[in-house]
Amino acid sequence: MSVSRRTVLATAADYAVEKLHAVAPTVTAFPVGTKFEKWVYSQNGDWVGGFWPGTLWMAWLYSGDDTFRSRAESSAEKLAPRRYDTGTHDLGFLFYPSWVTAWRLTGDDTWRTGAVRAADSLIQRYNPRGHFIRAWGALNDPKNAGRVIIDTMMNLDLLAFASAQTGEGKYLDIAVEHAKTTRRVFPRPDGSTPHVYDFAPDTGAPIGPNTVQGYSPTSCWSRGQAWGLYGFTTMYRRTGDPRFLATARALADFAVGALTPDHVPVWDYHAPQQPYDIKDASAGAVMACGLLDLAAATGRHAYREVALRLLTALSETCLTRNSTRAEAVVARCTRNRPAEDGIEISLPYADYYLLEGILRVLQPQDVDRAIDLSTV
């Protein structure tokens, strides 16, 4: 990697740490997004609660400043009640960057046992007839009972962790079944994916593709594509199943081919106004992390090169440097375009994955300590 590119990434990480130093003392709950550049909070963490402590852990790894560690732990502790939450598929997002990382970095067994308890809650959402984990809704709520979303691929690593820690195969078995189902119905021949796929919950029979956050059932929501790319690569690393690696490569090849020259993804690769549509920098940050994993898993340097271009573009064109008001690190993110909710704002997962990606490049041994970059 060139000296100039390394400098760009290090400068961005320095900026993130400086911003977090200034903002963290004022953060009392879990940031979910910005309004007029200021964080809006959730008290219970919504689905994004793991990213604030996760970002603080990354800042601690980069800076060595123990105030980040103490803030990460105190923030993560507030997620404790969510261990028992059976009403969401997002327990991986909630507990992996917060509790699993905390256990890996501190050795305190409280974090490990809590993360395993969250995995117990997650597997209750498994539908054995359709071989999928339902995305949304309470277990006793028939609405959305057969709805599967591409995002869930990112929650499966919590189950792999639980099997590794307990020696019980049931967690990983469910993760593998869900990944097989996702692999079967989501990817199109060109490697693009819909956001949603619906099943008949009582029989498990497939109904067809749909969307909530993408432009249409036939479009390709860029952040969902990134979740799938990263998630399938992770499942390959945890299982060694070459089918998951092939799927990750198909999703990656489509997304790389859909990038505009500025290397900041549009919010949906198939929306009518693309490639001149609004951006989602968070999709770029997630995609970069997945591509770095995929490069390591395949030995293909081309994936790493695109990841470095993504991280460089985000660092040069998407940070909040020009604003004295901004409380986040990354700008130009889009949460839910069809709902007109959060159009080019800041989002906590963009900050987290940008730092994760930069540290994967600059300090890979430290990131491995935090999130386990190994392959079986």
LOLUMVO-741066 format. One record per residue (C-alpha): residue in one letter; x, y, z. Coordinates in nm, 3 decimals. Each point is the difference from the previous one (the first is absolute). Example, Ala and Ser with C-alpha at 12.3 -4.5 7.8 and 13.67 -1.06 7.14 Angstrom:
% residues 2
   code         x         y         z
      a     1.230    -0.450     0.780
      s     0.137     0.344    -0.066
This chain:
% residues 376
   code         x         y         z
      m     0.000     0.000     0.000
      s     0.128     0.345    -0.090
      v     0.126     0.236     0.268
      s    -0.249     0.263    -0.109
      r    -0.297    -0.235     0.033
      r     0.120    -0.117     0.341
      t     0.027     0.363     0.105
      v    -0.355     0.072    -0.116
      l    -0.136    -0.291     0.205
      a     0.206     0.087     0.308
      t    -0.114     0.362    -0.022
      a    -0.363    -0.115    -0.016
      a     0.049    -0.223     0.304
      d     0.163     0.290     0.184
      y    -0.299     0.216    -0.086
      a    -0.242    -0.267     0.123
      v     0.182    -0.033     0.331
      e     0.010     0.377     0.041
      k    -0.374     0.023    -0.072
      l    -0.080    -0.284     0.240
      h     0.211     0.163     0.272
      a    -0.210     0.313    -0.033
      v    -0.343    -0.161    -0.035
      a     0.012    -0.314     0.217
      p    -0.030     0.183     0.336
      t    -0.338     0.138    -0.113
      v    -0.142    -0.332    -0.125
      t    -0.245    -0.146     0.251
      a    -0.179    -0.266    -0.208
      f     0.040    -0.166    -0.341
      p     0.037     0.215    -0.314
      v    -0.234    -0.111    -0.279
      g     0.056     0.278    -0.254
      t     0.037     0.375    -0.023
      k    -0.243     0.285    -0.037
      f     0.158     0.331    -0.095
      e     0.337    -0.168     0.062
      k    -0.073    -0.086     0.366
      w    -0.049    -0.358     0.121
      v    -0.353    -0.119     0.067
      y    -0.012    -0.270     0.267
      s    -0.175    -0.324     0.088
      q    -0.008    -0.102     0.366
      n    -0.010    -0.376    -0.065
      g     0.223    -0.001    -0.309
      d    -0.261    -0.071    -0.267
      w     0.186    -0.230    -0.245
      v     0.318     0.212    -0.006
      g     0.097    -0.001     0.370
      g     0.313    -0.208    -0.051
      f     0.165     0.250    -0.229
      w     0.067     0.279     0.250
      p     0.194    -0.221     0.243
      g     0.155    -0.171    -0.301
      t     0.125     0.332    -0.133
      l     0.144     0.082     0.341
      w     0.181    -0.336     0.006
      m     0.151     0.079    -0.341
      a     0.104     0.343     0.125
      w     0.165    -0.163     0.301
      l     0.192    -0.244    -0.221
      y     0.121     0.283    -0.219
      s     0.084     0.255     0.268
      g     0.074    -0.205     0.311
      d    -0.201     0.253     0.200
      d    -0.165    -0.189     0.286
      t    -0.286     0.251     0.027
      f    -0.134    -0.158    -0.321
      r     0.018    -0.344     0.159
      s    -0.191     0.107     0.310
      r    -0.264     0.178    -0.207
      a    -0.034    -0.305    -0.227
      e    -0.063    -0.225     0.298
      s    -0.249     0.232     0.168
      s    -0.190     0.042    -0.328
      a    -0.005    -0.373    -0.071
      e    -0.135    -0.072     0.349
      k    -0.313     0.195    -0.088
      l    -0.083    -0.265    -0.260
      a    -0.029    -0.272     0.265
      p    -0.383    -0.024    -0.009
      r     0.008    -0.064    -0.374
      r     0.160    -0.343     0.057
      y    -0.351    -0.129     0.053
      d    -0.158     0.180    -0.297
      t    -0.162    -0.256    -0.230
      g    -0.172     0.271    -0.205
      t     0.287     0.081    -0.237
      h     0.249    -0.173    -0.228
      d     0.256     0.273     0.069
      l     0.159    -0.152     0.308
      g     0.324    -0.045    -0.191
      f     0.015     0.370    -0.077
      l    -0.082     0.072     0.363
      f     0.238    -0.240     0.173
      y     0.292    -0.081    -0.231
      p     0.172     0.343    -0.023
      s    -0.081     0.069     0.365
      w     0.001    -0.315     0.216
      v     0.197    -0.250    -0.210
      t     0.266     0.263    -0.066
      a    -0.001     0.091     0.370
      w     0.064    -0.362     0.096
      r     0.273    -0.042    -0.261
      l     0.179     0.316     0.116
      t    -0.048    -0.029     0.378
      g    -0.046    -0.370     0.072
      d    -0.288     0.080     0.237
      d    -0.228    -0.302    -0.024
      t    -0.312     0.206     0.070
      w     0.014     0.125    -0.358
      r     0.040    -0.347    -0.148
      t    -0.289    -0.154     0.191
      g    -0.222     0.297    -0.082
      a     0.074    -0.032    -0.371
      v    -0.081    -0.371     0.009
      r    -0.328     0.081     0.175
      a    -0.081     0.241    -0.283
      a     0.066    -0.284    -0.246
      d    -0.254    -0.211     0.193
      s    -0.255     0.273    -0.062
      l     0.089     0.026    -0.369
      i    -0.044    -0.370    -0.081
      q    -0.357     0.014     0.128
      r    -0.077     0.196    -0.318
      y     0.094    -0.296    -0.221
      n    -0.274    -0.146    -0.219
      p     0.089    -0.369    -0.057
      r    -0.255    -0.040    -0.281
      g     0.154     0.272    -0.213
      h     0.353    -0.030     0.142
      f     0.025     0.372     0.072
      i     0.022     0.249     0.287
      r    -0.291     0.243    -0.022
      a     0.106     0.362    -0.012
      w    -0.267     0.207     0.169
      g    -0.283    -0.023     0.247
      a    -0.068    -0.174     0.329
      l    -0.004    -0.379    -0.005
      n    -0.377    -0.008     0.052
      d    -0.071     0.269    -0.261
      p    -0.115    -0.147    -0.334
      k     0.097     0.317    -0.186
      n     0.341    -0.038    -0.167
      a     0.020    -0.361     0.125
      g     0.138    -0.118    -0.334
      r     0.216     0.301    -0.077
      v     0.373    -0.049    -0.052
      i     0.243     0.287    -0.070
      i     0.354     0.003    -0.133
      d     0.119     0.190     0.312
      t    -0.039    -0.313     0.216
      m     0.315    -0.145    -0.156
      m     0.191     0.242     0.225
      n    -0.167    -0.137     0.315
      l     0.109    -0.359    -0.058
      d     0.351     0.041     0.139
      l    -0.147     0.033     0.349
      l    -0.129    -0.356    -0.046
      a     0.338    -0.123    -0.123
      f     0.154     0.160     0.309
      a    -0.251    -0.173     0.229
      s     0.075    -0.343    -0.150
      a     0.375     0.057     0.030
      q    -0.034     0.103     0.365
      t    -0.248    -0.265     0.116
      g     0.091    -0.294    -0.222
      e    -0.369    -0.026    -0.092
      g    -0.053    -0.028    -0.372
      k    -0.361     0.120     0.001
      y     0.092     0.367    -0.036
      l     0.230    -0.041    -0.299
      d    -0.236    -0.256    -0.154
      i    -0.277     0.259    -0.007
      a     0.236     0.264    -0.139
      v     0.103    -0.238    -0.279
      e    -0.361    -0.090    -0.085
      h    -0.096     0.367    -0.015
      a     0.303     0.079    -0.218
      k    -0.086    -0.288    -0.236
      t    -0.356     0.130    -0.034
      t     0.123     0.355    -0.063
      r     0.249    -0.128    -0.255
      r    -0.274    -0.192    -0.180
      v    -0.257     0.278    -0.038
      f     0.169     0.342     0.023
      p     0.279     0.022    -0.261
      r    -0.112     0.068    -0.356
      p     0.201    -0.130    -0.297
      d     0.195     0.328    -0.015
      g     0.091    -0.015     0.371
      s    -0.238     0.275     0.112
      t    -0.245    -0.059     0.285
      p    -0.339     0.127     0.119
      h    -0.036     0.129     0.354
      v    -0.281    -0.241     0.096
      y    -0.118    -0.350    -0.087
      d    -0.336    -0.124     0.126
      f    -0.099    -0.354     0.093
      a    -0.326    -0.156     0.111
      p     0.074    -0.034     0.373
      d    -0.220    -0.307     0.056
      t     0.148    -0.208    -0.280
      g     0.332     0.167    -0.072
      a    -0.090     0.024    -0.369
      p     0.167     0.289    -0.186
      i    -0.221     0.290    -0.109
      g     0.247     0.238    -0.160
      p     0.222     0.307     0.025
      n    -0.110     0.328     0.153
      t     0.154     0.311     0.149
      v    -0.034     0.250     0.282
      q     0.314     0.212    -0.026
      g     0.082    -0.056    -0.367
      y    -0.161     0.172    -0.297
      s    -0.202    -0.305    -0.105
      p    -0.008    -0.381     0.027
      t     0.211    -0.014    -0.317
      s     0.255     0.266     0.105
      c     0.319    -0.037     0.205
      w     0.025     0.197     0.324
      s     0.370     0.070     0.040
      r     0.028    -0.045     0.377
      g    -0.189    -0.328    -0.020
      q     0.241    -0.118    -0.270
      a     0.287     0.091     0.233
      w    -0.157    -0.186     0.295
      g    -0.031    -0.306    -0.221
      l     0.356     0.022    -0.130
      y     0.148     0.035     0.348
      g    -0.236    -0.256     0.156
      f     0.061    -0.275    -0.257
      t     0.376     0.054     0.025
      t    -0.024    -0.037     0.377
      m    -0.205    -0.318    -0.031
      y     0.263    -0.141    -0.234
      r     0.269     0.086     0.252
      r    -0.193    -0.175     0.280
      t    -0.094    -0.312    -0.198
      g     0.238    -0.040    -0.293
      d    -0.301    -0.064    -0.225
      p     0.110     0.103    -0.351
      r    -0.360     0.074    -0.102
      f    -0.008     0.292     0.242
      l     0.326     0.131    -0.143
      a    -0.138    -0.025    -0.354
      t    -0.308     0.197     0.105
      a     0.213     0.265     0.171
      r     0.203     0.037    -0.319
      a    -0.312     0.032    -0.217
      l    -0.140     0.274     0.223
      a     0.337     0.174     0.015
      d     0.052    -0.011    -0.376
      f    -0.340     0.158    -0.062
      a     0.053     0.274     0.259
      v     0.351     0.080    -0.122
      g    -0.130     0.023    -0.357
      a    -0.279     0.234     0.112
      l     0.229     0.252     0.173
      t     0.027     0.346    -0.147
      p     0.348     0.150    -0.057
      d    -0.019     0.188     0.332
      h    -0.022    -0.334     0.187
      v    -0.288     0.115     0.225
      p    -0.298    -0.232    -0.061
      v    -0.335     0.141    -0.103
      w    -0.279    -0.108     0.234
      d    -0.142    -0.250    -0.251
      y     0.197    -0.128    -0.298
      h    -0.315    -0.041    -0.211
      a    -0.195     0.312     0.095
      p    -0.103     0.213    -0.301
      q     0.227     0.295     0.079
      q     0.314    -0.202     0.052
      p     0.289     0.055    -0.050
      y    -0.088     0.360     0.085
      d    -0.222    -0.081     0.299
      i     0.058     0.074     0.368
      k     0.281    -0.186     0.173
      d     0.031    -0.240     0.289
      a     0.348     0.014     0.145
      s    -0.094    -0.266     0.256
      a    -0.039    -0.250    -0.285
      g     0.354     0.083    -0.106
      a     0.142    -0.053     0.347
      v    -0.173    -0.338     0.043
      m     0.101    -0.105    -0.350
      a     0.364     0.091     0.064
      c     0.017    -0.223     0.309
      g    -0.161    -0.287    -0.188
      l     0.237     0.039    -0.294
      l     0.305    -0.003     0.228
      d    -0.126    -0.329     0.144
      l    -0.073    -0.135    -0.346
      a     0.347     0.094    -0.126
      a     0.156    -0.194     0.288
      a    -0.230    -0.299    -0.058
      t     0.059    -0.018    -0.376
      g     0.352     0.137    -0.034
      r    -0.134     0.241    -0.264
      h     0.176     0.334     0.044
      a    -0.256     0.173    -0.223
      y    -0.259    -0.018     0.279
      r     0.242     0.161     0.243
      e     0.078     0.274    -0.250
      v    -0.369     0.093    -0.032
      a    -0.034    -0.005     0.379
      l     0.290     0.243     0.030
      r    -0.156     0.225    -0.264
      l    -0.329    -0.003     0.191
      l     0.166     0.085     0.331
      t     0.210     0.272    -0.165
      a    -0.306     0.152    -0.169
      l    -0.198     0.001     0.325
      s     0.295     0.152     0.185
      e     0.049     0.274    -0.259
      t    -0.359     0.088    -0.097
      c    -0.243    -0.121     0.266
      l     0.129     0.115     0.339
      t    -0.158     0.281     0.201
      r     0.321     0.206     0.007
      n    -0.161     0.314    -0.143
      s    -0.262     0.029     0.273
      t     0.051     0.130     0.352
      r    -0.347    -0.128     0.097
      a     0.035    -0.361    -0.107
      e     0.014    -0.266     0.272
      a     0.060    -0.296    -0.231
      v     0.310    -0.091    -0.200
      v    -0.151    -0.106    -0.334
      a    -0.254     0.202    -0.200
      r    -0.192    -0.078    -0.322
      c    -0.185    -0.305     0.133
      t    -0.357    -0.090    -0.089
      r    -0.211    -0.205     0.240
      n    -0.329    -0.072    -0.176
      r    -0.054     0.184    -0.327
      p    -0.348    -0.138    -0.087
      a    -0.132     0.114     0.339
      e     0.173     0.337    -0.042
      d     0.170    -0.077     0.332
      g     0.356     0.119     0.046
      i     0.113     0.121    -0.343
      e     0.375     0.065    -0.005
      i     0.045     0.022     0.376
      s     0.250    -0.169     0.232
      l    -0.055    -0.354     0.131
      p     0.179    -0.181     0.283
      y     0.087    -0.306    -0.206
      a     0.181     0.216    -0.256
      d     0.229     0.131     0.274
      y     0.053    -0.352     0.134
      y     0.078    -0.173    -0.330
      l     0.221     0.283    -0.123
      l     0.218    -0.040     0.308
      e    -0.013    -0.379    -0.022
      g     0.106     0.018    -0.364
      i     0.283     0.245     0.061
      l     0.129    -0.206     0.292
      r    -0.020    -0.318    -0.208
      v     0.250     0.171    -0.232
      l     0.222     0.183     0.251
      q    -0.019    -0.230     0.306
      p    -0.129    -0.342    -0.109
      q     0.132    -0.181     0.306
      d    -0.201     0.230     0.227
      v    -0.319    -0.050    -0.201
      d     0.055    -0.376     0.014
      r     0.013     0.028     0.379
      a    -0.334     0.179    -0.008
      i    -0.211    -0.183    -0.259
      d     0.183    -0.323    -0.109
      l     0.123     0.012    -0.357
      s     0.087    -0.372    -0.008
      t    -0.118    -0.252    -0.259
      v    -0.064    -0.366     0.082
